[in-house]
């Protein structure tokens, strides 16, 4: 991979650009609040939950999903975005 990235010999900026296009490497690409989110669904003692985490700030929201339907997850995402987006 290093040969592929450095193959053009166009300088450090071009190598960084090629890396951003070719690899996923946490921390190499600058992000902003709510640009990259992660969500995970899980069950504890038969209760369903979703955690939503912002990569940039590590802010998180935890939801107790009373109904395990897609609409419930979507509504949680919409509520969070409406609450946090400026």
C-alpha positions, 0 to 999 in steps of 0.5 A: 500500500505504501508503494501505491501511495508514494508511487507518484512522487508528487509530494506530501500533500498529494500522498495524503490526498491519495491516502484519504482516497485509498484507506480508512484510517481513523484520525487521518481525515478531519471530521466535524460534529455530526459528520460521522456517526456510529450506531449500535443496537444491542439487547440487555435483559431482553430490553433493546437499546441503541447507542449513537456516537459522534466520531468527532466529539465522542458525544453519545446518546443512548435510547431504550427501544421499546419497539424494535422496528426500523421506524423506531430507530429512524425516529431516534436518529431524526430526534437526535439530529433535530436536537443537535444540528444547528 
